[in-house]
Amino acid sequence: MSQAPSQAATQDPTTIPIPERPTPRAVLTEAQWQARLDKLAAHPAMRHDNVHLPEGATNKLSGLLLIIGAAALVVTILGAFTFNARHALAAFEVGLFTCIAMSVGAQFLVMIFHSLNAGWTTTSRRQFENVASLLPVCWVMALGVVLIEILGGGVLLTWLDKGLTGDHLLELKSPYLNAGFFVVRFLIYGLVWLGLSQLMFRLSRKQDETGQRGLTRVMRFNSGWGLLVMTLTTAFFAFDFLMALDFRFFSTMWGVYFFASSTLASVSVVVLILAVLRGTGRLTGAVTEEHFHDLGKLILTFTVFWSYIAFSQYFLIWYANIPEETAWYVYRTGEGGYKALFIILAFGHFVAPFCILLFRKVKRTTGLLAFMAAYMIAITVADMIWIVRPMVYAGAHAAENPGLDATWWLDAAGIIGALSIWGFFLVRAVGASPLVPLKDPTLHEALAHKNYV
Amino acid sequence: MPELPKIFGKIPSVSELLASASDYMPFIPKPAPKYVSESGKPVHGITAEFSKTPVVVRAAEKVRDAGYTRWDVMTPFPIHGMETSMGIKRTILPALAAGAALTGVAGALAMQLYMNNDFEMVVQGKPFLSWEPLTPITFEIGILLTAFTCVFGMMALNGLPRFHHPLFNSERFLSVSDNRFFVCIEASDPKFDPVRTRELLESAGADRIELVEDEN
């Protein structure tokens, strides 16, 4: 390199024009920042009644959900005492894990949006934050499940049963699968979920009021480590509560499987919330068909992702044919209509939504996309039923099975109970804060968002 | 009846296809040029040079509204919303990709079912013709055909690859990669007229108008 004669060196230095470099753009002064905030506040989409729900507008719906939820839970508890406690708990868990999936997924997406500085999501981010802020509610409901499991000596989590001895696999797994460590892990999940969701939610709300732009950087910093600990706690939560329903079974893909369901369900529930808000005349110009288009793309993406994970997991276990793994699928493709549910999931969770959501028109039409979002939540519930429900009458309990005709009311009550109580808190949360982050530095990007394809 | 999306543009005629093929294959005769410059070379088109983004966007809208079809805007960086200003229709490529995907899936399934039909082999005690092993191969061949169609279809629809473009004959045009915006209306456009096209571009606020010649 040193031998090559530099052309510039041979020329007369005075003849080389030196281009004037623009001075690097300075950080906005406080006055300039305030001027930008004022400009944003004057944006037609940011009218007060467009980004706020009127006081008490959500009372009717939340009250209705509370009544339905309470009634359904009473039916579930009655069913537990009069009919079958295992069955009632499983029904409640199906609903509860769907709620947890939605809240966990929303927390993931909030942090992903922050760490990627995703400008287009800003107007819809508050609804993700609302869904994520229900993680404490989810944890308290899960605490009920943990108490029942521990005090009942292993209701569905049969490995908690002290009388269960002589199983070689359980003895090998006992350093992990024991009541003490289980409670410790559950407390860690609670600490991480409550801390992170409240931290991100309060920072965002604080920015609404004070307009401190530095808070965006604080949120981005917390998203970095937050994503890591959320990933670990979510995966281990899925191991403890879903995979350990059958303590012989193990799949290293299980955490990802639950993550795929959770992101899918959380985008779906946010699309539903936004569609309802648009239906009541809010968010005009703030969340447009462009935002719905991109949220629809996310639903399509996670539909494919779930299918890929679900099939890969099934395929490897099918080929390897190791008894303790295969048994899990034998329960879920065998007696009691689970074979039909398996086929329904293959077509209803992948083929149909994939083919429908491919169309641009569906993603850009709010009503159609909202319908697909509601459908995706329903099919996620079906997925949870397929995971949890077969364990109720598995193995030694097979003789107790009275059949679906006699028990469908208990399943419905448990699922509706958990979802409605969660929905009650969600509707209250939506009504409690502004519908968009009012003073976010990236708000102008979301307001001008367009799909240029 | 809702209006169907217009993803299919005008189907090119045989002479148009031959004209584009003659760029690549010397044995295909080039069509006789519609216009010839003073030096006797065929005219590629008229370029207009702009130095400001809003002006070139307005100019594009003007050319679009005048009804030209064979023209293009060249800019140093992507301009958001240019496709609406130019009136570009959505590409047919998604439909082609869907066709390729269905062909791949159907072909892969047919191949595997045919091959396994008369040649049943017990592998690991798995049932004959179970759907699980068919899935990865079906998936992969579907993906392969779709990806190829997307990449090569995109290139074909863009007229790529090509060795040369007549616009590079213009010395001024090279600044398109620096700080200038160009609108070029080609002489092969049915609405092209040496005088009126130039007037249109002038009225759109072009800094400079230039005639670009083609090779022989």
HADDOCK unambig.tbl for C-alpha pairs under 7 A between the chains (distance, minus, plus):
assign (segid A and resid 315 and name CA) (segid B and resid 132 and name CA) 6.59 0.50 0.50
assign (segid A and resid 452 and name CA) (segid B and resid 80 and name CA) 6.87 0.50 0.50
assign (segid A and resid 452 and name CA) (segid B and resid 81 and name CA) 6.74 0.50 0.50
